[in-house]
Amino acid sequence: MAEFIFILTRQYNRLKSLLKDPRHDCVLFCNEFQLYSYCPREKGETQEKWHTRCVYRAAVWYHDHLAGLKPVVMITEDQHAVAEYNRLTSGVYVISTQEYLQSFWPDLQAAQELYISIAQVLQERESEGQEREYAEHLPAEVLEAGIKSGRYIKGTLKVNKHRAQQEAFVQADSSTKNTELSSDVLVWGMKQRNRAVHGDLVVVELLPRGEWKGRTIALTEAETGVEERTGEEQSQPMPTGRVVGILQRNWRDYVVTFPPWEEVQSQSRNSQRILVIPWDRRIPKIRISTQQAEALQEHRVIVRLDSWDSTSLYPNGHCVKVLGKSGELETEIQTILMENSIHVLPFSEAQLREMLLNSKENLWTVEAGEVAERRDLRTTHLVFSIDPQGCEDVDDALSVRILPEGVRLELGVHIADVTHFVRAGSLTDLEARSRATTYYLADRRYDMLPAVLSADLCSLLGNVDRYAMSVLWELDAKSLAVCKVWFGRTLIRSSYQLCYELAQSLLNNESVEVPELAQLGEVDKKKRLKELKTALEQLTKVARYLRTQRDRGGALELEGVEVRAQLDAEKNITALVPKQPLEIHETVAECMIYANHWVARKIQETFPQQALLRHHPPPCQEHFSQLMDSAKARGFDIDSCSNKALADSLDRAVDPHDPLVNRLLRMMATQAMSNAQYFSTGSCPLEQYYHYGLALKHYTHFTSPIRRYADIIVHRLLTAAIKLDKGMEPNETLASNKELEEIAQHINNKNRAAQQAQKQSIELFQCLYFKDKDPLTDQRCVAEAIIYAMRANGILVFIPRYGMKGPVYLKNRENQVVSLRNDGSCEWQAGMLQRYPDRICTITSNGIHAFSLFDHITVRISVQALRCHPDSLCLEVISDRLQEVAKLESLAAGKGRLELVQEVVRQAEAASQQVEEQERVPQLSKEEREYQQSKGPNLYCLLQEVRELALLDLSVCQGLGLGLQACIKSV
């Protein structure tokens, strides 16, 4: 029996989005504009009663329209309406939500529990006290007028996850009229935040300048409920304000954990109203009503917010779903997905029915009509792909050859023709648009497209015929200047499916086995291997030229931290492996960038108002402060006035004795960058098309349609542009500028979620890797670290071996500081810290010891297990120098076993030889060796002592009872 349900609700926007999604089969019926369902409002009738009567009239009309063949169900929580209308018309049922669930869905236990939870919350809201905890929000018209006049500032609230109870920031919206505002607005404390939650669109009013505060520059220990400290150092005061209104709530589903049972019992007498703790530190505790608090101990639960009144200290919510037991891998992965609003259910049967079959019994073959329409490259071009080891979704392939005359060289980029299999508006297309991207986690991936497409029919696998969208350039063989470019649909057969390591080995002329050549005779194998190597060399030559051209325009070579979790067959983590950069990575990337650039130019020229491009806005200059300060400490100047100036500055900032310095500076530059965004050309002025990082005027994404929905849109635009060039009309109606901009923003949001989920999953597996290891005995928990930033109570370090960054505390909660023994090892002692721009000094009875920027130290890694929040890694300094075990393990991370053994033997022999020479030759001091100076006191040493004395805070030494010599002996 079909039910036609009319739901009374105020959640207009949510309903609107549901109606727009054709997968939900919802239909909007405008009853007020239909002659037979319209009913005028009676005199004295309340609006709610009139709306209920209108809906009932529409239900009766629809029942009659269907000639009574289908019953109609109207749901309302108005018990008077149920009593008045339920028996008026046979076949039209007016019932409550609870009765509907019990009558029509008796087996849907989860829905009934959800209804009970919401009903309890609503009932308790009515009985709450009326004493205000927060100020009332201003009316909408007052907020709007204040924003227009510049008195108020509109922006999105971003809570600092390290100081969630104190610090939140609002980045001013582009429409803000306050011209004096040059930075974010600080909102300090929960009272000033006034019930706003991370992600809400808020309106803030600036406080008087005398009440402005600065950012806290001390590290915060990640312990639940312990966050605030007194007397912490702050940066310079910045604009500070208070929230006076909320324009849009951006609430989502939150994962929470119940507090310990003893705490639950102390919260409420009947243990039904409970404050649960969100997994995300930025979200406040949430009050829910449940009778299952004891049963749900140690579980992760999904909670949805309902309201946050001014009379309530915390927001109210209700339980939606139990994810599983906390600490279990599957529960933690689902938590990460839920926290990033990623919903990836298995593909439906209806979606899979749209797929073509490809099996031994029903083998897929190319269609004769497609062969006639496409450019056939199967016998004319040597096509090959280069991807990570074990890659299944092969989006792209390459070709390069010298044209017959020998004057020109042809470069080809061939991309999987996904749009041939995924028609616009199909169920598969709608699902791909909803997902927007393939989600890559540390141990798994969630595909944007069904596997029959992503890993088979669309994937450009080796030695099978595949449809492709290709870009072919004819380049001058000597200058590599573009002479001609061709876009179109092709038919290809990839000859080689190479991994990056194999392709790099071939370029290096190493002796390696190419799987596709294993069965050939020696003569044929040598011939084809030479052909493949020549193609790779030509490709590398072209890529180097393309990179040089972009470098001249100001392209940035940035540095990210990429770590792969190496898993065994049971999905247990066995190692953390940082990505090793190879030239072939750059070669492939450069070719893809080139194709994306040319396709962007093509679709923008053809569709100037409705092309999907990707731009990278210039970063905010204040974000470069840490980079500039760190570089200055090493004697380098960073110029950030343009991307070209920044790139040149980074190229010059090289320490010949420590290559990690430049790498860290590039990582800081990467951190300062703004995010690249998709946009519709009709919604953005031409001067904002520019891609800052790549130094390109036009850019888009075309080369990965298997895993990015943006590329599918671009493929359709390119296909339409090619048809128009031929004088033909496109087969599909293209999205308007407004529709395309909405899709672009949706994809941007999903991309951010995908990146965050990937990062959090890697952090999860990093914790899993160290969790079962004893940090005191397992040498894998000891690693080299490089200091890259100073804080008031510690330092930030980078660990190259594991590709991770984190804080190291030099002062603990007992106000003890790290003290160094003579052998460089560390211990906690009573003392003080003194911070300078380029170093931080610990002052104890052992003397003064400095930790400077870019120093190499040794840290111990352990895991801090938390009940309600994700586990975190703790880094503890154990030596101010690089210990031998850290040296060897750092060496082992970059070398093979044989090379490591040889290196150890060589070091031992060198040490032995050095001892023999020291016995024969009188030992000279550094001054005597380098400057031929006497060993006794000299003018340089005296001046250096005067300099250190001038910098020293003697009051600190006096407070510790230290003599002058003890104070200066190790500054």
N, C-alpha and C positions, 0 to 999 in steps of 0.2 A: 504494500500500500504506500502510495506516495503521499508525502505531507508537504503542504505549502504553508510556510511559517512566516508570520508577520511579527517581528521582534521590536518591542518598544525599547529604544536605547538612545542615549545621548552621545555615544561614542561615534560621532559623525565621520570623523576622519578615518577611523579604523574600518568602519563599514564601507567607506568610499574606496579604500585600497583593496578590500576584499572583493568588491564589485568589479573593479577594474581587472582583476586577475581571472582570466577565463577558466582556469583550472578548478575553480570553486563552484561553477555552474550557478551563480547567483544572478538574479534579474531584478532590476530596479523598476518599480511600478509607481508612477506619479499619480496617486489617487486623487489629489486635489485638482488635477487638470483633466479628469475624466468625468464626463457628464453624469453617468449613472452611479459613480462612487463618491462624488462630491457632496458634502453636506455643510451648510452654513452654520456658523457659530451662533448659538442661542444666547439671548440676553441673560447676563449674570452667570453664564457657564464658565468654569475655570478652563484654562488652556489645556491642562493635562486631561481633564474629562472630555473636552472637545476632541483632542487628538485620539484618545481611546475610541470614541464613538466613530471617528473617521476611519480608523483602521478596521473596526468591526464592519462598517458599511462596505469597505473595499473587500473584506473577506467574504461577505455575503454575495456581493456582485460577482466575484471570481467563481464562487461555488455555483451560482446560477449560470454563469458563462460556460462552465464545463458541463452543464446539464445535470449536475448532481452526480456525475460519474466518479468524481474524486472528492474525498473529504478534505476539508481545510482546517488547519490547526492554528489558532491565534494564541500566543503566549504573552502573559502579562503578570506582573507581581501585584497588580491592583486587585485585592480580594473583592472589592465592591463590584468591579467590572466582571469578575468571574461569576459572582452571584447573579448579576443583572442579565448577562448575555449568554451564559452557557447553554441554557435550555430554550432560547428564543427560536433558533433556526436549526432544523434537523440537518446534520452533515457538516455544521460549522461548530467546532469545539473551541471553547475559550477556557484555558486552564493555566495553572501556574507552572513555573519552570520545574519545580520539584515533582509535580504530578506528571508532567510531560516525560521527564527522565524515568520515573517509575513505571509509567504505562507503555512507553514506546522503546525504551532502552534499559530494560531491567538488568541486563548483564553487564552494563557499562559502569562498573563499580567506581572507577577513577573519576568519572564525571559527577557521580552522586556525592563522592567525598569532597570534590571541589566545590560543589554547590553548598554543602553544609559548612565548609570553611568560610566561604564568602558571607553566608547568612550570619554566622557568628560574629564576624568582623563588623558588619553593618549594625547588628543589634548592640554590640558593645560600644560603637561610636556614639549611639544615641544616649548611652548612660554615662559617658565620660564627663569629668568635671569641666567647668567653664573658665578656670583660671588660665590666663594666657602665659605661654612660655616664650612666644615669639611675637614680634610686631606684625600687625595685619599688612598684607600686600596692598599697594595703592591700586585704585580702579584703572581699568585699561585705558580710558580716555586721558587720565592724568599722566600715565606712563608715556603714551603716544605724544602728548604735547611736550613733555619734558625731554624726550629724545629729539624732537624736532628743534627745540630751542637750544639744545646742547647742555642742558642742566643734568640730564641723565645719560648714561652710557649703556648701549646694548651690546651683548656679547655672550659667548658660550662659557659656562663655568667649567674650569679644569682644576680638579683637586690634586694636590701634591700627594702621591701615594706614600711617600716617606714621612709626611707630617699631616695625615688626613684630618686630624682634629683641629689643626691650627691654620694651615696654609691652603688657600685656593686662589686661583687667578682667573681674571676675565680678560680675554683679548678683545679689544674694541672692534665692533663690526665696522665694515667699510663705510656705512652710512652715518657713522658718528660725527657730530658737528663740533665736538670739543677739539679744537686745533692745538691746544697746549699738551695734549696727551701723546707722549712719545713712547710709552711702554705699556705692558699689561697693568691691570689694576689688581692690587693685592686685596683679598678679602680675608681678614684675620679672625679665626674663631667661628664656632658654630652659631653664636647669636647673630653676628654680622652676616653670616651666610643665609640666615632666615629661611630655613627649610628647603633651600635649593640643593639639588643632588647633582653629582658629577654628570656633565653632559647637557644639563638644562640650559635653555636660552633665557637669560636673565637680564634685568635692568638694574644697574647699580648707580648709587649716588656717591660722589667723592666726599670723603671726610675733610675737615679743615687740615691744612698742612701740618699743624702742630701735632696731629694724631696719626700721621703717616708712619709706617713701619718699614723695615727692610726684610729681605729674605734671610732665613737662617742659613748660615754657612757651615754649620757643624754636621757631622754624620749622625744619623739616627739609627739606633739599634732596633732591629726588626723583632721586637717582642710585643706580644699582644697586650694592649692596654697600657703600655708604658711608653710614652712618647714625649711628653713635655718635660723639659728641664729648665731650670732657672739660670739666668745669667749667661745664656748662649749668645755667641757672637752673631751679629746681623750685618748684612750689607748696607749700603747707603739707603736712606729712606726712599721709598717709591710711592707713586700714587696709591692710596689705600681707600677703600670704599665699603659700602654696605649694600646688600641686596634689598631693593624696595619693591620688586615685583618679578614675576616669572611669566614670560610670554609663551613658552612652550615647554612642557614636560617631555623629556626624552627617556622616560623610564623603560626598562626592559626587564626580562626575567633575570633574577639573581640567584646564584648558588649560595646556600648558607649552610652553617653547621650549628647544631644545638649545643648550648653550653653544657658543662658537666651536670649530672643529675642533681647533685647537691645544690648547685647554683640555681637550677630550675625550681627546686622546691622552695628556695628562699625568695624567689621572685614573686610567686603567686601561691595563694593558699590551695586553690584547686588545680594548680599546675596546668592550666589551660591557656593562660595569656603569658607568652614567653618572649623574651628578647633574644632573637637569633643573630648570629654573627656572620656577615657576608664574607665570602672568599676574597672578594675585591676590597682591599683596605680603604678605598676611596668612598665606599658606600657606608652610611651609618647603620647602626643596629636597627633591626626591623622587628616590630611587635606583631606577633601572629597569635591566633587562637587554634589550639589543637589538643586532642586527647591522646596523641601518640608520642608525646615528648620522650617518654622512657624507651619506647620501642625504637625510636629513631636516633638514639645516641650513637655516635661514631658514624653517622651517615651524612652524605651530601644530599641536600634537598633543594628543589627549585621553588623560589618564592616570587610572587608578583605583588608589587605595591598597589595599594588601593587609594590611599589618601595620606595627607599630612596636614592636620589642622593646627592652627596657632596655639591651641590648648594642649597639644601633645608634644612631649619632648622628643619622641621618635615617630617615624612614619609607621602606618599600619599596612599590613599585607596579609596574604593568605598563601597556603601551600598549594602547589600545582602538581608536583611530581617528585618521587624519590629516585635519585640517580643511582645510588649504590653506596657501598661501604667506603668510607674515606680511606685513602692509602692504597686502594687497589688500582692497578694501572688503568683498567677500562673506565673506572669511575673518574679518575683524574683527567683522562683524555676527554671524556664527555663534559666534564666541568669546564675545561679550556674552551671547547666548542661553544658551550652554552654561554659562557662569559663574553664571548665575542660575537654573539647572536648569529652563530653559524648553525643552520639546520639542514642536515644532509641525510634525508631518508633514502632508502633503496629506490631505484627507478621503478615506476609503476608498470603494471602489465600493459596498460594503454600506451605508454611511452615506448616500451620495448617492442610492441607490435608494429611500430613505425619503422623499426630497424630492418635492414636487409640481412639475409642469412649468409653465412660463409662457413661451411663445414665440409667435411670429406664427401658427405652425401649430396650436398647442395653447394657446390663451389661457386663463389662469386667471380664473375668475369667482366671485363670492360664491355660497354655497350657499343654496338656498331655505329649508332648515331653520334656518340661522344667521340669516337675515333675520327669520324669525318669532320667534326666541328673543332677539334682541338689540334694544336701543333704537336706532332709526335716526335719526341726526343729520345725514344728508346734505343735507337740504333745510331744516332748521330752524336750523342753527348755522353761523356763519362760523368755520371752523376753518383755522388757519395754523400753520406751523412756522417757527422761527428757529434757524438752525444756522450753524456756520462755513462759509465759502466752499468749495464743492465737496463738501460732506458727502453721503455715499451712504447711510450707516446712520442713518436718521432715526428715533430712538426715540420722540420726543415731539412733540405738537402742542398748541395752546392755543385756547381760545375765550372770549369774554366778550360779554355782551349784557344789555340792560335788559329785564326781564320785562314782559309786557303791562300789568300794573297800574302800572308805573313806580315802585313802592315798593321793589322788590328788583332786585338785579343778580346775574347768574349767571356764575360763573367756572368754566371747565372745563379740566382737564388730561387729555389723551388719550394713552395709552401703547400702543405696539405690542403686540398680543396674541400674543406669541411662543408661549405655552403651548398655543395652539390647534394649532400646527404641530409642536411638539416635545413628544411624549408622554413621560411619566415612564417611565424604564427603557428607552427606545429607544436604539439605537446613537448617534444624534445627541445625545441627552440625556446619555449616559455620556461622550461626547467633550467636550461643553460643560462638564460637571462637572469633568473632568480638567483642561481648560484654565483654567476658572474666570473668565476675563476675555479681552477682546480686547487684544492687545499692540500698543501704539502706539510705533513707533520714529521716528527723525528722518526717514527716507526711505521708510517702508513701515509696513504694519500686518499683523498675523496675527489673522484673525477667529476669534471663539469659535464662530460658526455658519457653515455653508456660505453662499456668496455669494447663492444663489437665495433664501435667507431674509433675510440681513443687509442686502443691497442691493436687494431686490426685494419679495418677498411680505410680509415683516414691516415693511419700511421704509415710513413714512408719507409717501410721495411725493405730489407735487401732482397734483390732478385725476384720481386713481384711487381706487376703493373699497378700503377697508382695514378689517380687524378691529382693534378697540382695546379696552383696559381703561380705563375712564374714572372720574374722580372729579369730581362736579359739586357746587358749593357755591352755595346761595342766600344772598346777603349783603344786609344792610340797605343800601339805596342811599346813605344819608347816613353812618351810623356804620361801615359795612362789617363789622359784627358778623355772625357765622355764624348763620343762621336754620335751615338744613337742609343735610344732606349726603347725597349718593347715590353708591353704588359699584355698578359693573356693567359688563357687556360691551356694547359698542356697535359700530355700523357708521358709519364716517365717510368723508368725502371732503375732503381738505385743499385749500382754494382757492388758497393761496399758499405757496410754498416759499422763504422769505426767508433771506438771510444777515444776519449781525449788522450789518454796515456799512450795508446797504440799509435795514434796519428803523430804525437810529439816524438815518439821513438823513431818513426819513419823519417821525420824531418831531420832528426839527429844522426841519421845513417846508422842506427843501431840494428843489430841482427835480431829481428822479431818475426813471429809467424802471423801472417794475415789469414784468418780462417777461410775466407772465400777462395784463397789460392792453394789451400792445403792439398787438394786432390789433383792438382795439375802436374804435368811433367816439368822437369827442371828448366827446359828452354822456354816454355810458355810462361812458367812462373816468373822467371827473370824479366821477360819482356813486359808482362803486365805489372810487375812490381815497379819497374822503372817508369812505366806510364803513370802509375799512381803517385810515386814520389815526385815526378815532374809536376803533376797537377797540384800537389800540396805545396811545392816550392813556389809555383806561380801564384797560388792563392795567398801565400804568406807575403809575397812581394807586393801584391795589390793591396792587401790589408795594411801593410806598413805605410804605403803611400796614402791611403785613406786616413789613417790615424794622424799622419804628419799634417795633412790638410786641416783636420779638425783642431789639432794642437795649435796651429797658426791662428785659428779663429778664437782660441781661448778655452778649448775643451779641458775639463778637469780629470785628472787621474786620481780618483778617490780610493779609499781603503775601507773595506767593511770587515766584520768579524764573521766568517762562515765556518761553522763547525758541523761535522757529520757524526751522528751517533752510530757506531759500528755494532750491529746486533748479530747474535747467533741464531740458529734455527728456531730456538724457543723464544725469540724476541727479547732475550736478556742482553743488556748492554755490556760489551766487552772492551770498548775503547772509545775515547773521544778524539776525533781526527780532524784537525783544522785543514781547510782546503789549501792545497798546494798550487800556487799560480803557475800556469804554463803559457808559453807564447801562443799555443794553438787556441787557448781560451780566447785571447784577444783577437786572433785571426777570425774565428767564427763570429764573435760578437761584432766585430767591425763590419763584416759583410751583412749581418742582420740590421745593424744601424743604418747602413747605406740603403738597404731595401726599404726600411721603414720611412726614411727621409724622402726617397723618390716617390713612394706611394702617397705620402702626405701631400707633397706638391701636386700630384696628379688629381687627387680627390678634392683638394681645396680649390684648384683652378676650375674644376668642373662644377662643384657645388659650393660656392663661396659662402652660403648662408646655412648649410646643413651638413658639413663634414665633421667627422669625429677626429679630432687631433689631440695631441698630448703636449702640454707645456710644463716648464719648470721655472717658476718665478724666482727672481734673485732673492737670496736669503737676507734676513734682517741683519744689519751690521752689528748690532749689539750681541748677536749670537757668536761672533768671532772672538769675544773677549778672552775666553779661556785659551783658544788657539794662539792668540797674539801674546798673551802673558807667558805661556809655556815656551813659545819659540824665542821670546826675548831673553828668557832665563838661560838659553843656550847660545845666545848671541846672534839670533836670526831675526830679521824684520819681515813681517807678513803684511802685504798690501792687499786689501780686500775690496778696493774700489771697483774692480771688474773681475769677471771670470778669468780673463787673460792675465791680469796682474796677480791674481791669487795663484794661478797655475805656475807662473814664473817664480813666484816667491817660494812655493812648495818645492819646486825643482832645485832651488838654490839651498834650501834648508836641509843639507845633508851633512851628517857627522861621519867622516871617513872611518872613525874607530867604532861606531855603533850604528849599524843600519836600521835598528829598531826605532831610533829617534825620528827619522823621516816617516816611517810607517805610522807611528803614534800621532804625529802631526797631521797626517792625511786622515787618520781616523777621527781626529777632532774636527777637521774641516768637513768630513762627511756628516758628523753629528750636528754641525751648524746649518746644514742645508735645509731648505723647505722641501715639502713633498711635491713630486711631479703629479699633475692632475690631468684627467681627460676633460674635454670641453667640446661644446658645439661651436663651430666658427661663427654662427650668427649671434652668439651670446658673449662674444669677447672681441675687443678691438684688435686690429691687426698687429699693433706693436706689442701685444701681450702673447703672441703666438710663440715667442722665442723660448728655446730650451737652454737654460743657463748652463747646466752640467755638460751637455753634449755640444754646445756652441753651434746649434742649428736653428735656422729661422722657421723651419717646418718639421714637425715630427709626429709620428703616430705609432700604433702597434699593428703590424700586419703579419708578423712571422710566427705567431703561436696560436692559431685558431683552435687547436685541440684543447688548450687549457685556459684561454682567455676569451671572454665573450666580446670584448672590445674589438678583437681581431676579426671576429665573425662579421660585425657591423662594417668594418673597414673593407672586408672582402666583398660584401654586397655593394658598397659604394663604388669600389673599383670596377666590379662587373658592370654596374650601371653606367659608369663613365666610359668604359670600353664600348658598350653598345651604342651610346650616344655618338661616340667618335665614328662609328660605322653607319650612323644615320638611322639607328633602330631605337625603338622605345624599350626602356627597362621592363623586365618581366614583373617586378615587384614594386609596390608603392613604397617610397622611402620615407623614413620618419621626418616629421617637421622639425624645425629648430627647437621648439619648446619640448617636444617629445624626446628629441635626442639629448637635450641638456638634462632632462630628468633621468634618462638612462645613464648618462655620464656620471651624474652624482651618485646614483645607485652603485655603479661599478667602482667608483672611488671609495665609497664606504666599505664595500666588500673586500677590496684590495687591502685597505688598512686592517680590516679584521683578519684577513688571511696572513698578513705579515706578523701581526701580533700573536696569533695562534701558533704560528711556526716558531716564533721566538720563545713563547711560553712552553711549548712542547720540548724544545731543546733544553731549556732550563730544568724542566722536569727530569729529563734523562740524565742531565749532568748530576743532579742530586741523587738519582738512582745509582749512578756509577760510583759515587763516593759513599753512599749510605752504608754499604756492607763492608767497608774497609775501616780498619783501625787507624786513625790519623797519627797515633803515636808510634806505630810499628811499620805500617805499610808505606814504602818509599814512593808509591804512586800518589800519595797525598802530600808530597813535598815537591815544590816546583819553583822555578825562577819567576820573578815578577819584576816589572818595570814601573816605577812611579811616574804617573802622568798628570796628577793634579793634587793640590793641597787643600785641606779643610781645617777647620778650627781645632778639631780633636783627632785628626787622622789624615790618611792619604788615600788616594784612589790608584789602583794598580791594574796593569794588564798582564795576563799570564799567557805568553805565546804558545806554550806547549798544548794548552787546552782551549785556546782562543776565547778566553773569558775575561771579563772585567769585574772589579768589585772593590768594596771599601776595606781598609785595614785600620783598625782603631789603635791609636797610640796612647789613649787614655780610657780607663775603664770606669765603671759605675762607682767604684770605691775611691775614685780620684787618684788612682795609681797610674803611673806612666811607664812606658817601655824604657828599660835601662839596658845598656849594652855591657857585657863583660869584655875582658881583654881579648878573648878568642872570637868576638863578634856575635856570640849567642846572646839571646835576650831573656830578660826576666822583668816582672812587674815590681816596681818600687814606688814609695811615696816621692812625689816630685811635681814638676810643673811643665807645661808646654809653652813654647814661644814660637809664633808663626811669622814667617817672612814670605814675601812674594814667591821666592824660588826654593824655599826649604822650610822645614819645621824642626825645631830643636826640642829634645827632651832633656830636662834638667833634674838630675838626681844626685845622691851622695857619691855616685860613681863619676860624676862630671857631666859635661854637656855633649850630647851626641846629635848630629844633624842627619836628617833624611832629606835629600835634595831631589829636585825634578830630574827624571831620567836615570836615577840611581837604579842599579840592579840589586835586588834583595832576594832572600829566600823566604817563602811563606808555607805555612801548613794549611791544608784544605780540609774542612770538616763540614758536616751537614747539621743544620739546626732544624729539627723536626717540630712542626707546629700543628696544632689541633685544627684550627679553623681556616688558616691561610696556607698558601703553598709553601712547601719546605724551601729553605734558602741555604746557600753556601756561606760559610764563615771562613774568612781568611785571617790568619794570625802570623805576624812576622816572627820568625825564629832566628834570623840572622841578618845583619846589615850587609852581608856579602854573599856571593854565590857559592854555595857549598858544593863539594865535589860530586855528591850524588845528584844534585840538581843539574850540574854541568853535564854529567854523563847521560842523564835521562833527557835533557834538552837536546843533546847531540843525537841520542837514539831516535828522537822524534823525527829527525830530518835525514837519517842515514840508515842504510841497510845493516844487517847483522855483521857481515864480513867487513864493511867499512868501519863499523864501530870497533870491532876487535883490533883492526889495523891502527885505528886512531889511538886506542888505549895503549897498545904496544909502543907506538911512536912517542906518546907522552912519557911513558916510563923510561924509555931509552934517553929521551932528551933530559929528563930530570936527573938520571944517573950521570950523564955527561956533564951537566951543570954543576953537580956536587964535586966532581973531580976537578973541574976548572977552578971552582971556588977555593979548593984546598991549595992549588998552585998559585993563584993570583990573589994579592991583597984585596980585601973587600973595600970598595969605594962607595961613598955616599952618592945620592942622586946629584947633588950640586957638583961634586968632584967629577962625576962621569960626564954630565951634560954641559956644565959651565966652567969646569976647571977652578971651582972656588974651594977655599979651605973649608974644613969641616966645622971650625969654630964659629962663633956668632959673627954675623955680617950685617951690613946696612939693610939688605932686603928683609932679613928675618926680623930685625927690630921694627921696621916700618909695618910689616905684616902684623906683628903683635899689637902695635898702636891702633891699626885699623880694626882688629877684632875687639880691642878694649872699647873703642868708640861705639861699636854696634851693640855691646853687651849691656843688658839691663841689670845693674848691680843690685837693685832691690830684690830681684829674684834670688840671687846668690845668697844675700843676707838672710832672706826668709828661710833658706834651706841650711844655713849655718856652714856654707862653703867658703874656703879661702879663695883668694884671687887666682892662684895657680890652678887649683882644682876646677875653677869656673871656666878657665880658658883653654884647658889642656886638649880638649877634643872638639872645639867648635868647628 
